[in-house]
Amino acid sequence: MRRTLAAGFALVAVTTMAACGSSDEERTIGSDAAIGAVDLSAECPETVVIQTDWNPEAEHGHLYQMLGKDYTVDANQKSVSGPLLYQGEPTGVDVEIRSGGPAIGFSTVTSQMYQDKDIMLGYGNTDEAVQLSGSTPVTAVFAPLEKSPQMIMWDPETYPEVTDIKSLSTALKASGGVARYFGGAAYMEYLTSSGTLDKSVVDGTYDGAPAKFVAAKGKDAQQGFASAEPYVYSTEVAAWGKELKYQLVHDAGYPFYSSPMNVRSADLEKYSPCLKKLVPVLQQSEVDYFADPAQTNELVLDLVTQFNNGWVYSEGVAGYSVDTMLEQGIVSNGENDFIGDIDAERVQQIIDITTPIFTAANNAPKDGLTPEDLFTNEFLDETIGLS
């Protein structure tokens, strides 16, 4: 589950935007406008269908950046479609971006990709790809996030000496507090098995609402996303309304890739001609989004309003998310000058960490799994990166 914050923030006011598209409109595939510098019409499907893992949010901004003002919203299916643009110019095909989470019954994106073969690309974390490698294998072709925003947060007033998850564990044992999280998370199994968090201080009953955290008055810690909760709790949860500290799970020794864009492994060869042109478009779209996110964030807020499914997302959260992802290196070029690549050593580390976890849970990964089974960087343009 990506997150279920809607349950806790249903009463928070959200900025609404006028709709730029309509679910009642009929459009022509690919638009009538002249194709620009990139032509995808010969190699790619008429509509490139992308399945995300949650409701519209800034973490998905690189996708919504590919839409202009001529978009069509399907509020029932929680999807949006329109001409797929490269720096504002048509590419000769359409893109359809589908929401995940509640829109797909909280199932994994991978399972959705295998149920609906119209989906070309879908988000899926590295550890999930390891877990499902024997049954529903996927191959990542682009990683929009260098680090996962997944984190553990705590109250610095209650725990002024805590600097990371390891020292938080010691503090929680002394106070009787707990670190609350969604049960079944592989990263938590790593944190407890490695001794980073003592098993006596973890509580897998988190339901996405802030009520228990607020009621504990700083005694408890909680999972979250660095790109959202610190702002939401300090600004939009009136019952809390103060600063939080956190450490990324990545920086605590669990360096999985969050939401890389995958294809079904068996379809990699079929889609390769398209991916050679499309992946650089995805790279440039991310660079353009983080250079000037304002218009795309308006689109995201419009979609949240039109979908009207209980998910609350404000202009403030979107702006904070963009700033935080850049400041914390959640989005970056990594150790080179281009964006979107995946490091084989990190993938091997996740294979090594999670294989015994998944095996013990009777969900063993594919025998002999290697990093090369899970990703390829072959389609990336090494000249496209954040400046």
Backbone torsions as a table, in degrees:
resi	resn	phi	psi	omega
1	MET	NA	127.5	-179.3
2	ARG	-64.8	-55.1	176.1
3	ARG	-176.5	157.9	177.5
4	THR	-133.0	53.7	-177.4
5	LEU	-70.5	-19.1	-175.0
6	ALA	-57.1	-36.1	-178.5
7	ALA	-60.2	-33.3	-177.1
8	GLY	-90.4	-22.6	-171.6
9	PHE	-113.9	22.3	-174.8
10	ALA	-64.1	-22.1	-177.4
11	LEU	-96.1	1.2	-178.5
12	VAL	-79.3	134.1	178.7
13	ALA	-69.9	147.0	179.7
14	VAL	-130.1	141.1	176.7
15	THR	-69.4	129.8	-179.9
16	THR	-105.1	147.8	-179.4
17	MET	-121.7	150.7	175.5
18	ALA	-68.0	139.1	-177.9
19	ALA	-68.4	133.7	175.6
20	CYS	-92.2	-19.8	-179.9
21	GLY	-128.0	172.8	-178.7
22	SER	-140.0	140.5	178.6
23	SER	-70.8	-12.3	-178.5
24	ASP	-93.1	-8.2	-176.8
25	GLU	-77.7	151.0	172.0
26	GLU	-113.4	132.4	-178.7
27	ARG	-122.2	162.0	174.8
28	THR	-92.5	133.7	-179.6
29	ILE	-55.3	133.7	173.3
30	GLY	78.7	-7.0	-179.7
31	SER	69.5	157.6	179.4
32	ASP	-88.3	-7.6	-178.0
33	ALA	-68.8	153.7	-179.7
34	ALA	-64.5	140.3	177.8
35	ILE	-68.4	139.5	-176.8
36	GLY	-89.4	-142.4	-172.7
37	ALA	-68.7	-24.5	-179.8
38	VAL	-118.0	125.2	-179.7
39	ASP	-113.6	111.4	-179.5
40	LEU	-100.3	-0.4	-168.0
41	SER	-66.5	-29.3	-178.0
42	ALA	-82.2	-32.3	-171.9
43	GLU	-101.7	-24.8	-171.9
44	CYS	-107.4	161.0	174.3
45	PRO	-59.7	156.4	177.4
46	GLU	-57.2	-35.4	174.6
47	THR	-128.2	119.0	175.9
48	VAL	-83.9	110.4	-176.4
49	VAL	-94.9	125.7	-178.1
50	ILE	-122.0	126.5	179.6
51	GLN	-103.2	119.3	176.6
52	THR	-92.0	176.3	-176.4
53	ASP	-103.5	1.9	-178.3
54	TRP	-161.5	-175.3	175.8
55	ASN	-67.3	164.4	178.8
56	PRO	-56.6	134.6	-179.5
57	GLU	-161.5	170.4	-174.6
58	ALA	-64.0	-29.4	177.2
59	GLU	-59.8	-21.8	178.4
60	HIS	-101.1	11.1	-174.7
61	GLY	-56.7	-32.2	-179.5
62	HIS	-63.4	-28.1	177.2
63	LEU	-76.9	-49.5	-176.7
64	TYR	-67.9	-19.6	174.9
65	GLN	-61.1	-25.4	-178.5
66	MET	-78.5	-3.6	177.0
67	LEU	-101.3	142.3	173.6
68	GLY	-99.0	-147.2	-179.7
69	LYS	-83.9	-14.7	-178.6
70	ASP	-93.7	73.2	179.6
71	TYR	-122.9	155.3	-178.0
72	THR	-118.9	129.1	-177.7
73	VAL	-102.6	131.0	170.1
74	ASP	-108.2	94.7	-174.8
75	ALA	-66.3	-28.3	179.4
76	ASN	-70.7	-43.0	-178.9
77	GLN	-89.2	-4.8	-179.4
78	LYS	57.9	52.2	-179.7
79	SER	-138.6	162.5	177.2
80	VAL	-139.2	143.3	-179.0
81	SER	-140.7	161.0	178.7
82	GLY	173.5	177.1	176.3
83	PRO	-57.5	133.3	177.5
84	LEU	-79.4	118.6	-174.1
85	LEU	-106.0	145.0	170.6
86	TYR	-115.9	110.2	-176.2
87	GLN	49.8	44.2	175.0
88	GLY	86.4	-3.1	-177.7
89	GLU	-109.9	141.8	178.8
90	PRO	-62.0	148.3	177.8
91	THR	-109.9	2.2	178.6
92	GLY	92.3	-1.8	177.6
93	VAL	-134.4	168.2	175.3
94	ASP	-101.4	162.9	170.8
95	VAL	-126.2	138.9	173.5
96	GLU	-120.6	120.9	-178.3
97	ILE	-109.3	118.0	-176.6
98	ARG	-104.5	137.4	176.9
99	SER	-77.3	153.1	176.6
100	GLY	-110.7	-151.0	-179.8
101	GLY	62.9	-121.8	-177.9
102	PRO	-63.3	-26.1	-178.6
103	ALA	-67.4	-23.0	178.9
104	ILE	-120.6	28.3	176.6
105	GLY	64.5	27.6	179.4
106	PHE	61.3	20.2	174.3
107	SER	-76.3	165.6	178.0
108	THR	-71.0	150.9	176.0
109	VAL	-62.3	-37.5	179.8
110	THR	-59.3	-45.6	179.3
111	SER	-64.1	-36.1	178.0
112	GLN	-65.5	-38.3	178.7
113	MET	-64.4	-35.0	179.7
114	TYR	-80.1	-23.4	175.7
115	GLN	-80.0	-34.5	-175.9
116	ASP	-123.0	100.1	-175.7
117	LYS	-74.1	-3.6	172.7
118	ASP	-69.5	-22.8	-180.0
119	ILE	-72.9	122.0	179.0
120	MET	-90.3	-44.9	-176.1
121	LEU	-127.5	141.2	178.0
122	GLY	-147.0	147.3	175.9
123	TYR	-69.4	149.9	175.2
124	GLY	-173.8	121.0	-177.5
125	ASN	-62.8	154.1	-178.7
126	THR	-59.1	-42.8	-178.3
127	ASP	-66.7	-34.8	175.8
128	GLU	-64.8	-40.2	179.0
129	ALA	-63.3	-37.0	175.5
130	VAL	-63.3	-48.5	-176.8
131	GLN	-59.5	-40.1	-173.9
132	LEU	-97.6	9.1	-173.5
133	SER	-63.2	-26.2	-179.4
134	GLY	-84.3	-20.4	-174.5
135	SER	-114.2	-44.3	-177.3
136	THR	-135.7	71.6	-173.3
137	PRO	-69.2	141.5	175.3
138	VAL	-131.3	156.9	178.5
139	THR	-124.4	124.6	179.7
140	ALA	-79.9	137.8	-178.9
141	VAL	-121.2	-9.7	-179.4
142	PHE	-161.3	130.6	179.9
143	ALA	-113.4	100.9	-179.2
144	PRO	-68.6	-24.3	-179.4
145	LEU	-112.3	127.4	176.9
146	GLU	-74.2	-37.3	176.5
147	LYS	-127.1	151.1	173.1
148	SER	-74.4	139.7	173.7
149	PRO	-77.1	-1.2	178.6
150	GLN	-58.1	134.3	-177.1
151	MET	-151.4	171.6	168.8
152	ILE	-117.0	130.6	-175.8
153	MET	-118.5	155.9	-179.7
154	TRP	-149.2	168.2	180.0
155	ASP	-88.5	115.7	-178.6
156	PRO	-70.2	-19.9	176.0
157	GLU	-71.3	-39.5	178.5
158	THR	-74.0	-38.1	-175.8
159	TYR	-124.5	71.0	-176.3
160	PRO	-67.3	-21.6	-177.9
161	GLU	-90.9	-7.9	-177.7
162	VAL	-76.4	130.4	-179.5
163	THR	-120.1	-16.7	-177.6
164	ASP	-159.0	-179.7	-177.2
165	ILE	-65.4	-36.1	179.6
166	LYS	-61.5	-49.1	179.4
167	SER	-71.8	-26.1	174.2
168	LEU	-62.2	-40.3	-179.8
169	SER	-57.8	-45.3	179.6
170	THR	-62.5	-41.8	-178.9
171	ALA	-67.4	-39.2	179.5
172	LEU	-66.3	-39.0	177.9
173	LYS	-61.4	-38.3	-178.5
174	ALA	-72.6	-33.8	-175.2
175	SER	-91.7	-18.7	-174.1
176	GLY	85.6	10.4	178.0
177	GLY	-81.1	173.0	179.7
178	VAL	-132.2	160.2	171.3
179	ALA	-103.9	111.2	-173.4
180	ARG	-91.6	139.0	-176.6
181	TYR	-153.2	167.2	173.9
182	PHE	-71.9	122.0	-178.0
183	GLY	-58.0	145.1	176.5
184	GLY	91.0	2.0	-178.1
185	ALA	-72.8	129.3	-178.0
186	ALA	-65.1	-35.5	-179.0
187	TYR	-63.1	-32.1	178.6
188	MET	-72.1	-35.6	174.5
189	GLU	-60.5	-38.9	176.6
190	TYR	-65.0	-48.0	-176.6
191	LEU	-59.9	-38.6	-179.5
192	THR	-78.3	-40.7	-178.6
193	SER	-69.0	-27.6	179.6
194	SER	-85.2	-7.6	-179.3
195	GLY	84.6	5.4	178.6
196	THR	-67.9	-40.4	172.3
197	LEU	-122.3	129.0	177.6
198	ASP	-69.5	137.8	-179.0
199	LYS	-59.4	-24.4	-177.9
200	SER	-72.6	-12.9	-175.6
201	VAL	-112.8	10.8	179.2
202	VAL	-105.5	147.0	-175.9
203	ASP	-139.5	112.9	-175.2
204	GLY	-88.4	31.5	-177.1
205	THR	-104.5	11.2	-179.9
206	TYR	-60.6	134.8	-177.4
207	ASP	-118.5	9.0	178.9
208	GLY	94.6	-14.1	-179.0
209	ALA	-91.6	151.2	-179.5
210	PRO	-83.6	-2.6	-169.1
211	ALA	-57.2	-48.4	-176.6
212	LYS	-67.6	-38.8	178.9
213	PHE	-63.6	-46.1	180.0
214	VAL	-63.5	-42.5	-178.0
215	ALA	-64.2	-29.2	-179.5
216	ALA	-74.2	-12.6	175.0
217	LYS	56.9	38.0	175.9
218	GLY	98.2	-10.0	-177.8
219	LYS	-70.4	-34.7	-176.6
220	ASP	-99.4	155.6	172.0
221	ALA	-106.6	172.8	-175.2
222	GLN	-157.3	148.5	172.7
223	GLN	-70.6	163.0	177.1
224	GLY	178.8	-167.0	178.3
225	PHE	-124.9	126.1	-176.2
226	ALA	-59.2	-22.9	-178.1
227	SER	-84.0	3.1	-177.6
228	ALA	-143.9	-65.5	-168.3
229	GLU	-55.7	-42.4	-179.7
230	PRO	-56.6	-37.9	177.0
231	TYR	-73.3	-47.5	-176.1
232	VAL	-60.4	-46.1	-177.0
233	TYR	-68.4	-37.7	-177.5
234	SER	-79.1	-23.9	-171.8
235	THR	-117.1	-34.9	-170.5
236	GLU	-114.8	-13.5	172.9
237	VAL	-98.9	95.5	-172.1
238	ALA	-59.8	-30.9	-178.0
239	ALA	-70.7	-15.1	176.6
240	TRP	-107.1	-73.9	169.8
241	GLY	64.1	33.1	176.1
242	LYS	-149.7	172.5	-172.8
243	GLU	-66.0	149.6	172.6
244	LEU	-124.3	152.9	170.9
245	LYS	-111.1	158.9	-178.7
246	TYR	-158.7	164.7	167.5
247	GLN	-129.7	136.8	175.6
248	LEU	-67.5	141.0	174.1
249	VAL	-59.8	-34.7	176.0
250	HIS	-53.6	-47.6	-176.0
251	ASP	-76.2	-9.1	176.0
252	ALA	-94.6	8.0	173.7
253	GLY	106.4	12.9	-179.9
254	TYR	-124.6	79.2	-167.9
255	PRO	-88.2	50.2	-179.9
256	PHE	-73.2	154.7	173.8
257	TYR	-86.4	127.9	-179.4
258	SER	-95.7	122.4	174.6
259	SER	60.6	40.6	168.0
260	PRO	-64.1	156.2	-177.6
261	MET	-92.4	121.9	-172.1
262	ASN	-114.2	154.7	164.8
263	VAL	-117.2	158.2	171.7
264	ARG	-61.0	131.7	-172.5
265	SER	-57.1	-37.5	-179.2
266	ALA	-67.7	-18.3	-178.3
267	ASP	-98.9	1.8	-176.3
268	LEU	-58.8	-46.3	-178.9
269	GLU	-64.2	-42.2	-179.6
270	LYS	-60.8	-40.1	-176.1
271	TYR	-87.7	-6.4	-174.3
272	SER	-54.0	-46.5	178.8
273	PRO	-57.6	-38.5	177.1
274	CYS	-69.2	-45.9	-176.1
275	LEU	-61.7	-31.9	178.7
276	LYS	-59.4	-31.8	178.6
277	LYS	-97.1	-34.0	-173.9
278	LEU	-75.9	-40.3	-176.6
279	VAL	-61.4	-43.4	173.7
280	PRO	-60.3	-31.2	174.3
281	VAL	-64.1	-42.1	177.3
282	LEU	-62.7	-41.8	177.9
283	GLN	-60.0	-50.3	-177.3
284	GLN	-65.4	-35.3	178.2
285	SER	-61.8	-40.4	178.3
286	GLU	-67.4	-43.3	177.9
287	VAL	-58.9	-45.0	-179.0
288	ASP	-65.9	-38.6	-179.7
289	TYR	-62.5	-48.0	-176.6
290	PHE	-74.3	-17.9	174.3
291	ALA	-75.2	-32.6	-177.8
292	ASP	-157.6	85.4	-172.2
293	PRO	-85.9	-4.9	-167.1
294	ALA	-58.4	-51.1	-176.6
295	GLN	-65.0	-40.9	-179.9
296	THR	-68.2	-36.6	176.6
297	ASN	-63.6	-34.8	174.6
298	GLU	-62.0	-40.3	177.6
299	LEU	-62.7	-44.8	178.6
300	VAL	-57.6	-45.7	-179.8
301	LEU	-66.4	-36.2	175.6
302	ASP	-62.1	-43.8	179.8
303	LEU	-64.0	-42.6	178.2
304	VAL	-57.9	-43.3	179.2
305	THR	-64.2	-46.5	-176.9
306	GLN	-70.2	-35.7	179.1
307	PHE	-67.3	-38.8	170.1
308	ASN	50.4	53.1	-177.0
309	ASN	-112.7	16.3	-179.3
310	GLY	98.4	-15.5	177.1
311	TRP	-73.1	126.5	-179.1
312	VAL	-112.5	127.3	-176.6
313	TYR	-147.2	120.4	-173.3
314	SER	-102.7	165.1	175.7
315	GLU	-60.1	-37.3	179.5
316	GLY	-63.1	-43.1	178.7
317	VAL	-63.0	-44.1	-178.9
318	ALA	-59.7	-45.7	179.4
319	GLY	-65.5	-42.3	177.2
320	TYR	-61.4	-41.6	-178.4
321	SER	-59.6	-47.4	179.4
322	VAL	-59.0	-49.3	-178.1
323	ASP	-61.8	-44.0	-176.8
324	THR	-68.1	-41.7	179.6
325	MET	-59.8	-37.8	178.0
326	LEU	-74.0	-45.0	-177.1
327	GLU	-64.6	-38.1	-176.5
328	GLN	-90.5	1.8	-179.0
329	GLY	71.7	15.9	176.0
330	ILE	-64.5	-37.1	169.3
331	VAL	-114.4	122.5	178.0
332	SER	-166.8	174.8	175.0
333	ASN	-80.8	-7.0	-176.4
334	GLY	73.0	-136.6	-175.2
335	GLU	-92.9	8.4	177.3
336	ASN	-131.0	-163.9	-174.7
337	ASP	-104.7	10.2	-180.0
338	PHE	-129.9	160.9	-171.6
339	ILE	-105.7	146.7	169.6
340	GLY	102.7	-2.3	-177.2
341	ASP	-83.9	161.2	-177.8
342	ILE	-120.6	136.9	-176.5
343	ASP	-94.6	124.9	-176.1
344	ALA	-63.0	-35.6	-179.3
345	GLU	-65.6	-39.1	177.0
346	ARG	-65.6	-41.4	179.4
347	VAL	-64.2	-41.2	178.0
348	GLN	-62.7	-37.8	178.5
349	GLN	-61.6	-41.8	178.7
350	ILE	-68.8	-37.0	174.7
351	ILE	-59.3	-46.4	-177.9
352	ASP	-64.4	-40.1	-178.1
353	ILE	-70.8	-44.8	-168.3
354	THR	-90.8	-21.8	-178.1
355	THR	-56.7	-48.4	177.3
356	PRO	-66.4	-30.8	178.3
357	ILE	-65.4	-48.6	-178.3
358	PHE	-71.8	-33.9	178.5
359	THR	-64.8	-42.3	178.9
360	ALA	-64.4	-25.0	179.2
361	ALA	-92.7	15.1	179.6
362	ASN	60.4	36.3	178.4
363	ASN	-139.1	55.1	-172.9
364	ALA	-65.1	140.6	175.3
365	PRO	-67.7	173.4	176.2
366	LYS	-56.3	138.3	177.1
367	ASP	-61.7	136.9	176.5
368	GLY	69.6	22.8	-177.3
369	LEU	-58.9	134.8	177.4
370	THR	-124.2	161.3	176.9
371	PRO	-55.8	-36.4	-178.5
372	GLU	-64.8	-18.9	174.3
373	ASP	-73.5	-19.0	-169.0
374	LEU	-109.6	-14.5	-178.3
375	PHE	-158.7	163.3	169.4
376	THR	-146.1	140.7	175.3
377	ASN	-101.1	9.6	-169.1
378	GLU	-66.4	-20.6	-174.6
379	PHE	-95.8	-4.6	-176.1
380	LEU	-75.0	144.7	173.1
381	ASP	-96.0	114.3	-173.9
382	GLU	-75.5	2.0	175.9
383	THR	-96.7	-3.1	-175.4
384	ILE	-108.1	113.2	179.9
385	GLY	-156.4	169.3	175.9
386	LEU	-68.4	140.8	-179.5
387	SER	-90.8	NA	NA
